[in-house]
Amino acid sequence: MDNNTSIEISTPTGLIAALPGLIGFVPEDSEIFVVLKGEEIVFSARHDFTTAPDVAAHIAAVARSYDATGVLLIAVTDDLAEATHWLDEAGQTAKHNGLRVLRTLHTPSCEVGAQWTDVESGQTGLTEDFRESAVTAARAVTGRAVSTRRDQIQAMFALAEPVDLDTAHTGSPTRFLDIARQVYTLITSNTAPSADLAAQVGRAIIDYTGIRDALIVVGSNAPLPAAQLFATIAAGLRGTVRAEVLTLVAVFSVLGGSGAQANVAIDQAQACATNTPALLDLIEQAIAAGMSPELLRQAIIDPLHKHTYDILGGDYMI
């Protein structure tokens, strides 16, 4: 966990209660992998049961790159036959790739009172309230709430009345710097943007995509408030420019430790543009590879710092 928090998950009941905190929302109809190195959780991954069958092989390959030693497999579905089949197939794939399969669990739900089954041992038990899990509590301490459903996250990306990009002021020589300073102020004060700022941001990105990269740096120290701000800005945008702004949301979501939110941002961006930004594709690959927020910051954010002043023409924090 973040901040070097040590949390012990020693029982199937505790593991299932921890899942919403690990992935960011309460999973349904899901294949879940919790990958470990010794007793430490390296990463967790969730996929729909409709996902292509090579997902387990991909997860195992990523796990090897982290020198992982074991995996916990959890099937969340009402369909016991489907769960048993997937747990067997995924377990065989994990073993073939040198991973110990430590648990194979099935539960119809992560909500309190559902009966879970350890498919390997036949042991059963009842699920407990995920809200009382130490993992959920640790997530809350870092400002990352657990959504009750994935569609609760999707609501963050609802469309609003389109803004008129032609109303944006383009003549000022300090235009990009003015936008960056407004964005920084709103992020640090956790204030919603105006339609005028949404138009300014959209037009600026159309005119010069380098401003998007500068805005990544502007929001990088408060990634979750930045993600919310740019999701609100994206609500009034359409097409390619909406995809560009949703790329910012994806970046900030990953930096803030919300992979589930990042995945929804990616889905939304791909749905509104035929050709998605190259950075969005990079973020999608980073998530699939289990890249940590720290590594993403080193790979993307740090190199941008030295160019931000030149792009904006001044210090955005003034």
Disulfide bonds with the S-S distance in Angstrom:
none
